[in-house]
């Protein structure tokens, strides 16, 4: 009877891997809330949803708070989907090219925390001065995958340098 080889993942890599679907889930939570609000909106046009969303901009400018909230939820969803691509590369590169140090796990936890705070500020805070705080948390979250990619690149460079040193000493 043939056995199936199952790869071993440490708890650190499992934590980093679970953030990939979590990030997608976090991106679509505002979408679900938006759909619930749209269903409560009596004039929702499901045949032309993008046209309907763009028509809400005039209502939002006129002071309709429900239209403003729906537009904010829509924008939060789009921003979350954009961040999925940035985030997905970082854990995969870290797991492929480094030994998954504790620093990557810390960056993973920070990224998820910053994104949750960012979503909260994006959806519920409509004040101009506090919106700068939202931008600050966006960049804090954005720095986490960038630092992980730099860490993976550092490990690639170390490996290449060690291989060159080994090759030069054997010749």
Secondary structure, 3 states (H helix, E strand, C coil): CCCCCCCCCCHHHHHHHHHHHHHHHHHHHHHHHHHHHHHHCCCCCHHHHHHHHHHHHHHHHCCCHHHHHHHHHHHHHHHHHHHHHHHHHHHHHHHHHCCCCHHHHHHHHHHHHHHHHHHHHHHHCCCHHHHHHHHHHHHHHHHHHHHHHHHHHHHHHHHHHHHHHHHHHHC
